[in-house]
Amino acid sequence: MVLLTVQDPILLSGVALMYLTFPLGWVIWQAWDLLPIELTNPIVLILLLMGAGWFQAWAVSRLVRQLARRNG
């Protein structure tokens, strides 16, 4: 509930991206918590989560095409 009342929209969008990019988003989020605070930048986290989402979408589309070719 705290995330819905936070004033920083980057934090809220980062959490939403983590859920949308599961499972890679969760791995990135967990690894991000291990970094020292001076190395963390919310913009970089959002970009990493977006990249994970794009990669997963690409991988799923390749898998679906592969299966369609095999069955067709």
FIKOLZA-1660 file (N, C-alpha, C; in steps of 0.1 Angstrom, whole numbers, plus 5000, padded with zeros to 4 digits):
% residues 72
   i   px   py   pz ch aa at
   1 5008 4988 5000  A  M  N
   1 5000 5000 5000  A  M CA
   1 5008 5013 5000  A  M  C
   2 5020 5012 5006  A  V  N
   2 5029 5023 5006  A  V CA
   2 5033 5028 4992  A  V  C
   3 5035 5018 4983  A  L  N
   3 5039 5021 4970  A  L CA
   3 5029 5030 4962  A  L  C
   4 5016 5028 4966  A  L  N
   4 5006 5036 4959  A  L CA
   4 5005 5051 4964  A  L  C
   5 5011 5054 4975  A  T  N
   5 5011 5067 4980  A  T CA
   5 5025 5074 4979  A  T  C
   6 5034 5068 4973  A  V  N
   6 5048 5073 4971  A  V CA
   6 5047 5085 4961  A  V  C
   7 5055 5095 4964  A  Q  N
   7 5056 5107 4955  A  Q CA
   7 5065 5105 4943  A  Q  C
   8 5073 5095 4943  A  D  N
   8 5083 5093 4932  A  D CA
   8 5077 5084 4922  A  D  C
   9 5073 5089 4910  A  P  N
   9 5067 5080 4900  A  P CA
   9 5076 5069 4895  A  P  C
  10 5089 5072 4895  A  I  N
  10 5099 5062 4890  A  I CA
  10 5098 5049 4898  A  I  C
  11 5097 5051 4911  A  L  N
  11 5096 5039 4920  A  L CA
  11 5084 5030 4916  A  L  C
  12 5073 5037 4915  A  L  N
  12 5060 5029 4912  A  L CA
  12 5061 5023 4898  A  L  C
  13 5066 5030 4888  A  S  N
  13 5068 5024 4875  A  S CA
  13 5078 5013 4874  A  S  C
  14 5088 5014 4883  A  G  N
  14 5098 5003 4884  A  G CA
  14 5092 4990 4889  A  G  C
  15 5083 4992 4899  A  V  N
  15 5077 4980 4905  A  V CA
  15 5067 4974 4895  A  V  C
  16 5060 4982 4887  A  A  N
  16 5051 4977 4877  A  A CA
  16 5059 4970 4866  A  A  C
  17 5070 4975 4862  A  L  N
  17 5078 4969 4852  A  L CA
  17 5084 4956 4857  A  L  C
  18 5087 4955 4870  A  M  N
  18 5092 4943 4875  A  M CA
  18 5082 4931 4874  A  M  C
  19 5069 4935 4877  A  Y  N
  19 5059 4924 4876  A  Y CA
  19 5056 4921 4861  A  Y  C
  20 5056 4931 4853  A  L  N
  20 5054 4928 4839  A  L CA
  20 5065 4920 4832  A  L  C
  21 5077 4921 4837  A  T  N
  21 5088 4914 4831  A  T CA
  21 5092 4902 4838  A  T  C
  22 5084 4896 4846  A  F  N
  22 5087 4884 4854  A  F CA
  22 5090 4873 4844  A  F  C
  23 5100 4865 4845  A  P  N
  23 5109 4863 4857  A  P CA
  23 5122 4871 4856  A  P  C
  24 5126 4876 4845  A  L  N
  24 5138 4884 4844  A  L CA
  24 5138 4896 4853  A  L  C
  25 5126 4903 4853  A  G  N
  25 5125 4915 4861  A  G CA
  25 5127 4912 4876  A  G  C
  26 5122 4901 4881  A  W  N
  26 5125 4897 4895  A  W CA
  26 5140 4895 4898  A  W  C
  27 5147 4889 4888  A  V  N
  27 5161 4886 4890  A  V CA
  27 5169 4900 4890  A  V  C
  28 5165 4909 4881  A  I  N
  28 5171 4922 4881  A  I CA
  28 5169 4929 4894  A  I  C
  29 5156 4929 4898  A  W  N
  29 5152 4936 4911  A  W CA
  29 5160 4931 4922  A  W  C
  30 5162 4917 4923  A  Q  N
  30 5169 4912 4935  A  Q CA
  30 5184 4915 4934  A  Q  C
  31 5190 4915 4922  A  A  N
  31 5204 4918 4920  A  A CA
  31 5206 4933 4923  A  A  C
  32 5196 4941 4920  A  W  N
  32 5197 4956 4922  A  W CA
  32 5198 4959 4937  A  W  C
  33 5191 4951 4945  A  D  N
  33 5192 4954 4959  A  D CA
  33 5206 4950 4965  A  D  C
  34 5214 4942 4958  A  L  N
  34 5227 4939 4963  A  L CA
  34 5237 4949 4961  A  L  C
  35 5235 4959 4951  A  L  N
  35 5244 4969 4948  A  L CA
  35 5245 4980 4959  A  L  C
  36 5257 4986 4960  A  P  N
  36 5258 4997 4970  A  P CA
  36 5249 5009 4965  A  P  C
  37 5244 5016 4975  A  I  N
  37 5235 5027 4972  A  I CA
  37 5240 5037 4962  A  I  C
  38 5253 5040 4963  A  E  N
  38 5259 5050 4954  A  E CA
  38 5260 5045 4939  A  E  C
  39 5258 5033 4937  A  L  N
  39 5258 5028 4923  A  L CA
  39 5244 5026 4917  A  L  C
  40 5234 5029 4925  A  T  N
  40 5221 5027 4920  A  T CA
  40 5215 5040 4914  A  T  C
  41 5208 5038 4903  A  N  N
  41 5202 5050 4896  A  N CA
  41 5188 5044 4892  A  N  C
  42 5177 5051 4896  A  P  N
  42 5164 5045 4892  A  P CA
  42 5162 5045 4877  A  P  C
  43 5167 5054 4869  A  I  N
  43 5166 5054 4855  A  I CA
  43 5172 5042 4849  A  I  C
  44 5184 5038 4854  A  V  N
  44 5191 5026 4849  A  V CA
  44 5182 5014 4852  A  V  C
  45 5176 5013 4864  A  L  N
  45 5168 5002 4867  A  L CA
  45 5156 5001 4858  A  L  C
  46 5150 5012 4855  A  I  N
  46 5138 5012 4845  A  I CA
  46 5143 5007 4831  A  I  C
  47 5155 5012 4827  A  L  N
  47 5160 5007 4814  A  L CA
  47 5163 4993 4814  A  L  C
  48 5169 4988 4825  A  L  N
  48 5172 4973 4825  A  L CA
  48 5159 4965 4825  A  L  C
  49 5149 4969 4832  A  L  N
  49 5136 4962 4832  A  L CA
  49 5129 4963 4819  A  L  C
  50 5130 4974 4812  A  M  N
  50 5124 4975 4798  A  M CA
  50 5132 4966 4789  A  M  C
  51 5145 4965 4790  A  G  N
  51 5153 4956 4781  A  G CA
  51 5149 4942 4784  A  G  C
  52 5147 4938 4797  A  A  N
  52 5143 4925 4800  A  A CA
  52 5130 4921 4794  A  A  C
  53 5121 4931 4794  A  G  N
  53 5108 4928 4788  A  G CA
  53 5108 4927 4773  A  G  C
  54 5116 4935 4767  A  W  N
  54 5118 4934 4752  A  W CA
  54 5125 4920 4749  A  W  C
  55 5135 4916 4756  A  F  N
  55 5141 4904 4754  A  F CA
  55 5132 4892 4755  A  F  C
  56 5124 4892 4766  A  Q  N
  56 5114 4881 4768  A  Q CA
  56 5104 4881 4757  A  Q  C
  57 5099 4893 4753  A  A  N
  57 5089 4893 4742  A  A CA
  57 5095 4887 4729  A  A  C
  58 5108 4891 4726  A  W  N
  58 5115 4885 4715  A  W CA
  58 5116 4870 4716  A  W  C
  59 5121 4865 4727  A  A  N
  59 5123 4851 4729  A  A CA
  59 5110 4843 4728  A  A  C
  60 5099 4848 4733  A  V  N
  60 5086 4841 4732  A  V CA
  60 5081 4841 4718  A  V  C
  61 5083 4852 4711  A  S  N
  61 5079 4852 4696  A  S CA
  61 5087 4842 4688  A  S  C
  62 5100 4841 4691  A  R  N
  62 5108 4831 4684  A  R CA
  62 5104 4817 4687  A  R  C
  63 5100 4815 4700  A  L  N
  63 5096 4801 4704  A  L CA
  63 5083 4798 4697  A  L  C
  64 5073 4808 4697  A  V  N
  64 5061 4805 4690  A  V CA
  64 5062 4803 4675  A  V  C
  65 5071 4810 4669  A  R  N
  65 5073 4808 4654  A  R CA
  65 5080 4794 4652  A  R  C
  66 5089 4791 4661  A  Q  N
  66 5095 4777 4660  A  Q CA
  66 5085 4766 4661  A  Q  C
  67 5076 4768 4671  A  L  N
  67 5066 4757 4672  A  L CA
  67 5056 4757 4661  A  L  C
  68 5053 4769 4656  A  A  N
  68 5043 4769 4644  A  A CA
  68 5050 4763 4632  A  A  C
  69 5062 4765 4630  A  R  N
  69 5069 4759 4618  A  R CA
  69 5070 4744 4620  A  R  C
  70 5072 4739 4632  A  R  N
  70 5074 4725 4634  A  R CA
  70 5060 4718 4632  A  R  C
  71 5049 4724 4637  A  N  N
  71 5036 4718 4635  A  N CA
  71 5029 4721 4622  A  N  C
  72 5034 4731 4615  A  G  N
  72 5027 4734 4602  A  G CA
  72 5033 4729 4590  A  G  C
% end
